C-alpha cells in the first residue's frame, strides 16, 4: 500500500523477503525456545504471553508508517520492521499450543 494510506510503499518482492525472514525467525524461535517457554511458564501462560505480543506488533504498524511518512524508507523504518518481526515470531508459540490443545481435545 502507498505510504499516504497507511502502508510502507514496498513492492511485492520486498514484502516477500520480509515475510520470508519473519517465518524463518519464527521457525528458529520455535525450534529453540518453545519447549523452554512451555516448561518454565506452562501452557496457559505461554499462550497468553504469545497472544499478547500481537498487540505489540499491532501498535508498531502506525509507528512504522509515521516514520516512513516523515523520513521515507530509511534505516528507522527498517529497524521498525525488525522490531515488528521479533514479537510476531513469538506469536507462533500460540499456534503451536493451539494445535496441541486441538490434538488433546479432538485427537487428530
DSSP file (Angstrom, degrees, kcal/mol; ACC not computed):
  #  RESIDUE AA STRUCTURE BP1 BP2  ACC     N-H-->O    O-->H-N    N-H-->O    O-->H-N    TCO  KAPPA ALPHA  PHI   PSI    X-CA   Y-CA   Z-CA
    1    1 A X              0   0    0      0, 0.0     8,-2.4     0, 0.0     7,-0.3   0.000 360.0 360.0 360.0 149.1    0.0    0.0    0.0
    2    2 A X    > > -     0   0    0      6,-0.2     5,-2.3     5,-0.1     3,-1.0  -0.300 360.0-118.1 -64.4 153.8    1.2    3.5   -0.6
    3    3 A X  G > 5S+     0   0    0      1,-0.2     3,-1.6     3,-0.2    -1,-0.1   0.847 109.9  65.8 -61.0 -34.8    2.6    5.4    2.4
    4    4 A X  G 3 5S+     0   0    0      1,-0.3    -1,-0.2     2,-0.1    -2,-0.0   0.768 105.3  41.6 -63.3 -26.7   -0.2    8.0    2.2
    5    5 A X  G < 5S-     0   0    0     -3,-1.0    -1,-0.3     0, 0.0    -2,-0.2   0.167 133.6 -77.9-110.3  18.9   -2.9    5.5    3.1
    6    6 A X  T < 5S+     0   0    0     -3,-1.6    -3,-0.2     1,-0.3    -2,-0.1   0.379  96.2 105.2 110.8  -4.4   -1.1    3.6    5.8
    7    7 A X  S   <S-     0   0    0     -5,-2.3    -1,-0.3    58,-0.1    -5,-0.1  -0.077  71.6-119.4 -92.4-164.2    1.3    1.3    4.1
    8    8 A X        -     0   0    0     -7,-0.3    -5,-0.2     2,-0.1    -6,-0.2   0.413  41.3-119.9-118.0  -3.6    5.1    1.4    3.5
    9    9 A X        +     0   0    0     -8,-2.4     2,-0.2     1,-0.2    -7,-0.1   0.716  56.1 155.6  75.2  20.7    5.1    1.6   -0.2
   10   10 A X        -     0   0    0     -9,-0.3    -1,-0.2     1,-0.1     2,-0.1  -0.495  41.6-122.6 -79.7 150.1    7.1   -1.6   -0.7
   11   11 A X     >  -     0   0    0     -2,-0.2     4,-2.0     1,-0.1     3,-0.5  -0.461  34.8 -98.9 -82.1 165.3    6.9   -3.6   -3.9
   12   12 A X  H  > S+     0   0    0      1,-0.2     4,-2.4     2,-0.2     5,-0.2   0.810 121.0  59.8 -57.3 -31.9    5.8   -7.3   -3.7
   13   13 A X  H  > S+     0   0    0      2,-0.2     4,-2.0     1,-0.2    -1,-0.2   0.933 107.4  44.3 -62.8 -46.1    9.4   -8.5   -3.9
   14   14 A X  H  > S+     0   0    0     -3,-0.5     4,-2.5     2,-0.2    -2,-0.2   0.889 112.0  53.0 -66.4 -38.9   10.4   -6.7   -0.7
   15   15 A X  H  X S+     0   0    0     -4,-2.0     4,-2.6     1,-0.2     5,-0.2   0.909 108.6  50.9 -62.1 -41.4    7.2   -7.8    1.1
   16   16 A X  H  X S+     0   0    0     -4,-2.4     4,-2.2     2,-0.2    -1,-0.2   0.896 110.0  49.3 -62.9 -40.8    8.1  -11.4    0.2
   17   17 A X  H  X S+     0   0    0     -4,-2.0     4,-2.4     2,-0.2    -2,-0.2   0.922 111.8  48.8 -63.6 -43.8   11.6  -11.0    1.6
   18   18 A X  H  X S+     0   0    0     -4,-2.5     4,-2.4     1,-0.2    -2,-0.2   0.932 113.5  45.7 -63.0 -46.0   10.3   -9.5    4.8
   19   19 A X  H  X S+     0   0    0     -4,-2.6     4,-2.3     2,-0.2    -1,-0.2   0.850 111.4  53.4 -67.7 -32.9    7.7  -12.3    5.3
   20   20 A X  H  X S+     0   0    0     -4,-2.2     4,-2.1    -5,-0.2    -2,-0.2   0.912 110.4  46.2 -65.8 -42.4   10.3  -14.9    4.5
   21   21 A X  H  X S+     0   0    0     -4,-2.4     4,-2.9     2,-0.2     5,-0.2   0.910 110.9  54.2 -64.6 -41.6   12.6  -13.6    7.1
   22   22 A X  H  X S+     0   0    0     -4,-2.4     4,-2.4     1,-0.2    -2,-0.2   0.933 110.8  44.4 -57.7 -48.2    9.7  -13.4    9.6
   23   23 A X  H  X S+     0   0    0     -4,-2.3     4,-2.3     2,-0.2    -1,-0.2   0.858 112.8  52.2 -68.7 -33.8    8.8  -17.1    9.0
   24   24 A X  H  X S+     0   0    0     -4,-2.1     4,-2.3     2,-0.2    -2,-0.2   0.930 111.4  45.8 -65.2 -45.3   12.5  -18.1    9.2
   25   25 A X  H  X S+     0   0    0     -4,-2.9     4,-2.7     1,-0.2    -2,-0.2   0.903 112.7  51.8 -63.3 -40.5   12.9  -16.3   12.5
   26   26 A X  H  X S+     0   0    0     -4,-2.4     4,-2.6    -5,-0.2    -2,-0.2   0.900 109.6  49.5 -63.3 -40.2    9.7  -17.8   13.8
   27   27 A X  H  X S+     0   0    0     -4,-2.3     4,-2.4     2,-0.2    -2,-0.2   0.922 113.5  45.1 -65.9 -43.6   10.8  -21.3   12.9
   28   28 A X  H  X S+     0   0    0     -4,-2.3     4,-1.9     2,-0.2     5,-0.3   0.915 113.6  50.8 -65.7 -41.7   14.2  -20.9   14.6
   29   29 A X  H  X>S+     0   0    0     -4,-2.7     4,-2.8     1,-0.2     5,-0.8   0.920 112.5  46.2 -60.8 -45.0   12.5  -19.3   17.6
   30   30 A X  H  X5S+     0   0    0     -4,-2.6     4,-0.9     1,-0.2     5,-0.4   0.906 113.0  49.7 -65.0 -41.1   10.0  -22.2   17.9
   31   31 A X  H  <5S+     0   0    0     -4,-2.4    -1,-0.2    -5,-0.2    -2,-0.2   0.820 123.1  29.9 -69.0 -30.5   12.7  -24.8   17.4
   32   32 A X  H  <5S+     0   0    0     -4,-1.9    -2,-0.2    -5,-0.2     4,-0.2   0.817 132.6  20.7-100.4 -33.9   15.0  -23.4   20.1
   33   33 A X  H  X5S+     0   0    0     -4,-2.8     4,-2.5    -5,-0.3     5,-0.2   0.623  94.9  85.7-115.7 -15.6   12.7  -21.7   22.7
   34   34 A X  H  X<S+     0   0    0     -4,-0.9     4,-2.4    -5,-0.8     5,-0.2   0.929  95.6  43.9 -58.4 -49.6    9.2  -23.1   22.5
   35   35 A X  H  > S+     0   0    0     -5,-0.4     4,-2.4     1,-0.2    -1,-0.2   0.854 113.1  53.0 -66.1 -33.5    9.8  -26.1   24.8
   36   36 A X  H  > S+     0   0    0      2,-0.2     4,-2.4     1,-0.2     5,-0.2   0.903 109.9  47.9 -67.5 -40.9   11.7  -23.9   27.3
   37   37 A X  H  X>S+     0   0    0     -4,-2.5     4,-3.3     2,-0.2     5,-0.7   0.936 114.1  46.2 -63.3 -46.5    8.9  -21.4   27.5
   38   38 A X  H  X5S+     0   0    0     -4,-2.4     4,-1.4    -5,-0.2    -2,-0.2   0.898 114.4  48.0 -65.1 -40.1    6.3  -24.1   28.0
   39   39 A X  H  <5S+     0   0    0     -4,-2.4    -1,-0.2    -5,-0.2    -2,-0.2   0.908 120.7  36.5 -66.2 -41.5    8.4  -25.9   30.6
   40   40 A X  H  <5S+     0   0    0     -4,-2.4    -2,-0.2    -5,-0.2    -3,-0.2   0.920 133.0  22.9 -79.0 -45.7    9.1  -22.7   32.5
   41   41 A X  H  <5S-     0   0    0     -4,-3.3     4,-0.4    -5,-0.2    -3,-0.2   0.737 102.4-125.0 -95.4 -26.1    5.8  -20.8   32.2
   42   42 A X     X< -     0   0    0     -4,-1.4     4,-1.9    -5,-0.7     5,-0.2  -0.189  34.3 -74.1  92.8 165.1    3.3  -23.6   31.5
   43   43 A X  H  > S+     0   0    0      2,-0.2     4,-2.4     1,-0.2     5,-0.2   0.920 127.0  48.7 -65.4 -45.4    0.9  -23.9   28.5
   44   44 A X  H  > S+     0   0    0      1,-0.2     4,-2.5     2,-0.2     5,-0.2   0.941 114.2  43.3 -64.8 -49.0   -1.6  -21.3   29.7
   45   45 A X  H  > S+     0   0    0     -4,-0.4     4,-2.7     1,-0.2    -1,-0.2   0.872 113.3  52.7 -66.5 -36.2    0.9  -18.5   30.4
   46   46 A X  H  X S+     0   0    0     -4,-1.9     4,-2.5     2,-0.2    -1,-0.2   0.923 110.7  47.8 -63.7 -42.9    2.9  -19.2   27.3
   47   47 A X  H  X S+     0   0    0     -4,-2.4     4,-2.3     2,-0.2    -2,-0.2   0.930 113.3  47.2 -62.5 -46.0   -0.3  -18.9   25.2
   48   48 A X  H  X S+     0   0    0     -4,-2.5     4,-2.1     1,-0.2    -2,-0.2   0.916 113.3  48.9 -63.4 -43.4   -1.3  -15.7   26.9
   49   49 A X  H  X S+     0   0    0     -4,-2.7     4,-1.1     1,-0.2    -1,-0.2   0.920 112.4  47.3 -62.1 -44.4    2.2  -14.2   26.5
   50   50 A X  H  < S+     0   0    0     -4,-2.5     4,-0.3     1,-0.2    -1,-0.2   0.858 112.8  48.7 -70.1 -32.7    2.3  -15.1   22.8
   51   51 A X  H >X S+     0   0    0     -4,-2.3     3,-1.2     1,-0.2     4,-0.5   0.848 105.9  58.7 -72.2 -32.7   -1.1  -13.7   22.2
   52   52 A X  H >X S+     0   0    0     -4,-2.1     4,-1.0     1,-0.3     3,-0.9   0.788  93.4  66.6 -66.1 -26.7   -0.2  -10.5   24.0
   53   53 A X  H 3X S+     0   0    0     -4,-1.1     4,-2.2     1,-0.2    -1,-0.3   0.707  85.7  71.5 -69.7 -16.9    2.6   -9.9   21.6
   54   54 A X  H <> S+     0   0    0     -3,-1.2     4,-2.6    -4,-0.3    -1,-0.2   0.902  95.7  52.7 -60.6 -39.3    0.0   -9.4   18.8
   55   55 A X  H <X S+     0   0    0     -3,-0.9     4,-2.3    -4,-0.5    -1,-0.2   0.906 107.4  50.7 -63.5 -41.1   -0.8   -6.1   20.5
   56   56 A X  H  X S+     0   0    0     -4,-1.0     4,-1.2     1,-0.2    -1,-0.2   0.923 113.6  44.6 -62.2 -43.8    2.8   -5.0   20.4
   57   57 A X  H  X S+     0   0    0     -4,-2.2     4,-0.9     1,-0.2    -2,-0.2   0.879 111.5  53.9 -67.3 -37.1    3.1   -5.9   16.8
   58   58 A X  H >X S+     0   0    0     -4,-2.6     4,-0.6     1,-0.2     3,-0.5   0.878 107.3  50.6 -65.5 -38.4   -0.2   -4.2   16.0
   59   59 A X  H 3X S+     0   0    0     -4,-2.3     4,-1.0     1,-0.2    -1,-0.2   0.800 102.3  62.8 -69.4 -28.9    0.9   -1.0   17.6
   60   60 A X  H 3X S+     0   0    0     -4,-1.2     4,-2.8     1,-0.2     5,-0.3   0.782  87.3  72.4 -69.6 -26.3    4.1   -0.9   15.6
   61   61 A X  H <X S+     0   0    0     -4,-0.9     4,-2.2    -3,-0.5    -1,-0.2   0.948 101.4  39.7 -58.2 -53.4    2.3   -0.6   12.3
   62   62 A X  H  X S+     0   0    0     -4,-0.6     4,-2.4     1,-0.2    -1,-0.2   0.858 115.0  54.6 -65.9 -30.8    1.2    3.0   12.6
   63   63 A X  H  X S+     0   0    0     -4,-1.0     4,-2.0     2,-0.2    -2,-0.2   0.934 109.8  45.9 -65.1 -45.2    4.5    3.9   14.2
   64   64 A X  H  X S+     0   0    0     -4,-2.8     4,-2.1     1,-0.2    -2,-0.2   0.897 112.1  52.3 -64.0 -39.5    6.5    2.5   11.3
   65   65 A X  H  X S+     0   0    0     -4,-2.2     4,-2.3    -5,-0.3    -2,-0.2   0.903 107.5  51.6 -63.8 -40.7    4.1    4.3    8.9
   66   66 A X  H  X S+     0   0    0     -4,-2.4     4,-2.0     1,-0.2     5,-0.2   0.903 109.2  50.3 -62.9 -40.0    4.7    7.6   10.6
   67   67 A X  H  X S+     0   0    0     -4,-2.0     4,-2.6     1,-0.2     5,-0.3   0.903 111.1  49.2 -62.9 -39.8    8.4    7.1   10.4
   68   68 A X  H  X S+     0   0    0     -4,-2.1     4,-1.7     1,-0.2    -2,-0.2   0.864 109.4  52.4 -68.5 -35.1    8.0    6.4    6.6
   69   69 A X  H  < S+     0   0    0     -4,-2.3    -1,-0.2     1,-0.2    -2,-0.2   0.903 118.7  34.9 -65.3 -40.8    5.9    9.5    6.1
   70   70 A X  H  < S+     0   0    0     -4,-2.0    -2,-0.2    -5,-0.2    -1,-0.2   0.815 136.4  17.6 -86.3 -31.6    8.4   11.8    7.8
   71   71 A X  H  < S-     0   0    0     -4,-2.6    -3,-0.2     1,-0.3    -2,-0.2   0.408  95.5-130.1-123.0   0.8   11.7   10.2    6.7
   72   72 A X     <  -     0   0    0     -4,-1.7     2,-1.5    -5,-0.3    -1,-0.3  -0.267  66.7 -26.0  74.1-170.8   10.9    8.0    3.7
   73   73 A X  S    S+     0   0    0      4,-0.1     2,-0.2    -4,-0.1    -1,-0.1  -0.634  95.1 146.7 -78.9  95.4   12.1    4.4    3.7
   74   74 A X     >  -     0   0    0     -2,-1.5     4,-1.9    -7,-0.0     3,-0.4  -0.495  66.8 -80.3-120.2-173.5   15.1    4.9    5.9
   75   75 A X  H  > S+     0   0    0      1,-0.2     4,-2.5     2,-0.2     5,-0.2   0.855 126.2  58.3 -60.3 -36.0   17.1    3.0    8.5
   76   76 A X  H  > S+     0   0    0      2,-0.2     4,-1.8     1,-0.2    -1,-0.2   0.858 105.4  49.9 -66.6 -33.2   14.5    3.8   11.1
   77   77 A X  H  > S+     0   0    0     -3,-0.4     4,-2.0     2,-0.2    -1,-0.2   0.922 111.3  48.3 -68.4 -43.8   11.7    2.1    9.0
   78   78 A X  H  X S+     0   0    0     -4,-1.9     4,-2.0     1,-0.2    -2,-0.2   0.875 110.5  51.6 -65.5 -35.8   13.8   -1.0    8.6
   79   79 A X  H  X S+     0   0    0     -4,-2.5     4,-2.6     2,-0.2    -1,-0.2   0.876 107.5  53.6 -66.6 -36.2   14.6   -1.1   12.3
   80   80 A X  H  X S+     0   0    0     -4,-1.8     4,-1.2     2,-0.2    -2,-0.2   0.890 107.6  50.6 -62.8 -38.8   10.8   -0.8   12.9
   81   81 A X  H  X S+     0   0    0     -4,-2.0     4,-2.1     2,-0.2    -2,-0.2   0.895 109.7  50.2 -66.5 -39.0   10.3   -3.8   10.7
   82   82 A X  H  X S+     0   0    0     -4,-2.0     4,-1.6     1,-0.2    -2,-0.2   0.928 110.5  49.2 -62.9 -44.2   13.0   -5.7   12.6
   83   83 A X  H  X S+     0   0    0     -4,-2.6     4,-0.8     1,-0.2    -1,-0.2   0.713 110.5  52.4 -69.5 -18.6   11.2   -4.8   15.9
   84   84 A X  H  X S+     0   0    0     -4,-1.2     4,-1.7    -5,-0.2    -1,-0.2   0.842 105.0  55.0 -78.5 -36.7    8.0   -6.0   14.3
   85   85 A X  H  X S+     0   0    0     -4,-2.1     4,-2.3     1,-0.2    -2,-0.2   0.878 100.8  59.9 -64.5 -38.4    9.5   -9.4   13.3
   86   86 A X  H  X S+     0   0    0     -4,-1.6     4,-1.3     1,-0.2    -1,-0.2   0.948 110.3  37.1 -61.7 -53.4   10.6  -10.2   16.9
   87   87 A X  H  X S+     0   0    0     -4,-0.8     4,-1.0     1,-0.2    -1,-0.2   0.877 116.0  54.8 -68.3 -32.1    7.1  -10.1   18.5
   88   88 A X  H  < S+     0   0    0     -4,-1.7     4,-0.5     1,-0.2     3,-0.3   0.860 104.2  54.8 -67.3 -32.6    5.5  -11.6   15.5
   89   89 A X  H >< S+     0   0    0     -4,-2.3     3,-0.9     1,-0.2    -1,-0.2   0.861 105.6  52.7 -66.5 -34.1    7.9  -14.6   15.7
   90   90 A X  H >< S+     0   0    0     -4,-1.3     3,-1.3     1,-0.2     4,-0.4   0.710  94.8  69.8 -75.6 -17.6    6.9  -15.2   19.3
   91   91 A X  T >X S+     0   0    0     -4,-1.0     3,-1.2    -3,-0.3     4,-0.9   0.721  80.9  76.6 -69.7 -17.9    3.2  -15.3   18.3
   92   92 A X  H <> S+     0   0    0     -3,-0.9     4,-1.9    -4,-0.5    -1,-0.3   0.774  81.8  68.4 -62.2 -24.0    4.0  -18.6   16.6
   93   93 A X  H <> S+     0   0    0     -3,-1.3     4,-2.2     1,-0.2    -1,-0.3   0.857  93.8  56.8 -62.8 -33.7    4.0  -20.2   20.0
   94   94 A X  H <> S+     0   0    0     -3,-1.2     4,-2.5    -4,-0.4    -1,-0.2   0.898 106.3  48.9 -65.1 -39.1    0.3  -19.5   20.3
   95   95 A X  H  X S+     0   0    0     -4,-0.9     4,-2.2     2,-0.2    -1,-0.2   0.877 109.5  52.3 -68.9 -36.4   -0.3  -21.5   17.1
   96   96 A X  H  X S+     0   0    0     -4,-1.9     4,-1.7     2,-0.2    -2,-0.2   0.906 113.0  44.3 -63.5 -41.5    1.8  -24.4   18.4
   97   97 A X  H  X S+     0   0    0     -4,-2.2     4,-2.9     2,-0.2     5,-0.2   0.871 110.0  55.5 -71.5 -36.7   -0.2  -24.5   21.6
   98   98 A X  H  X S+     0   0    0     -4,-2.5     4,-2.5     1,-0.2    -2,-0.2   0.927 109.4  46.9 -60.4 -43.4   -3.5  -24.2   19.8
   99   99 A X  H  X S+     0   0    0     -4,-2.2     4,-2.1     2,-0.2    -1,-0.2   0.886 111.6  51.7 -64.6 -38.1   -2.6  -27.2   17.7
  100  100 A X  H  X S+     0   0    0     -4,-1.7     4,-2.1     2,-0.2    -2,-0.2   0.924 111.9  45.6 -63.7 -45.5   -1.5  -29.1   20.9
  101  101 A X  H  X S+     0   0    0     -4,-2.9     4,-2.3     1,-0.2     5,-0.2   0.890 111.1  53.4 -65.9 -38.0   -4.8  -28.3   22.6
  102  102 A X  H  X>S+     0   0    0     -4,-2.5     4,-2.9    -5,-0.2     5,-0.6   0.905 108.7  49.9 -62.5 -40.6   -6.7  -29.3   19.4
  103  103 A X  H  X5S+     0   0    0     -4,-2.1     4,-1.6     1,-0.2    -1,-0.2   0.900 110.4  50.2 -64.3 -41.0   -4.9  -32.6   19.4
  104  104 A X  H  <5S+     0   0    0     -4,-2.1    -2,-0.2     2,-0.2    -1,-0.2   0.896 118.8  37.1 -64.1 -39.4   -5.8  -33.2   23.1
  105  105 A X  H  <5S+     0   0    0     -4,-2.3    -2,-0.2    -5,-0.1    -3,-0.2   0.939 133.1  21.3 -79.9 -48.6   -9.5  -32.5   22.6
  106  106 A X  H  <5S-     0   0    0     -4,-2.9    -3,-0.2    -5,-0.2    -2,-0.2   0.654  89.8-134.7-101.6 -17.2  -10.1  -34.0   19.2
  107  107 A X     <<       0   0    0     -4,-1.6    -4,-0.2    -5,-0.6    -3,-0.1   0.583 360.0 360.0  77.2  10.1   -7.3  -36.5   18.8
  108  108 A X              0   0    0     -6,-0.4    -5,-0.2     0, 0.0    -1,-0.1   0.364 360.0 360.0-138.8 360.0   -6.3  -35.6   15.3
